[in-house]
Amino acid sequence: MGKYQLDYKGLKAVSKYHEKLKPEKFDKKQQLEKIRTEYLEKKQKQKDKPSE
């Protein structure tokens, strides 16, 4: 083994550490679904409001 090579246990620890630091992947479909549901809720509230 070289000076800076890690064994299997060390490699797992390093990859786990980097997984925590990695920013969350941006999910476009999930974002669009969230915006859509917010819009529909807002539209429903506006629709209910004038009928009073």
Buried (B, 14 or more C-beta within 10 A) or exposed (E): EEEEEEEEEEEEEEEEEEEEEEEEEEEEEEEEEEEEEEEEEEEEEEEEEEEE
